[in-house]
Amino acid sequence: MKKWKFSGSTRSELGHRTWDRLASLKKTCSRWGVNFWTDLQDRMRGGGPIPRLAELIGHQAEETSARRAAAAPLA
């Protein structure tokens, strides 16, 4: 009886890229306090209640810019 090998890696370049993208998405979700699996399901089903990560990040960048502009000394 042959035992299956499990190497923990992908078999193709496409599989490798997909794995990397999912890992990056999971890390980004964690950083922004979004549940990875809920976000992934929301994206697959389309148009759910969770805002897209790009919107969250863009909103945060706008808030940061506004705070910096307000705190900057007037010349």
Secondary structure as GFF3:
##gff-version 3
##sequence-region A 1 75
A	DSSP	alpha_helix	13	32	.	.	.	ID=ss1
A	DSSP	alpha_helix	36	45	.	.	.	ID=ss2
A	DSSP	alpha_helix	53	71	.	.	.	ID=ss3
###
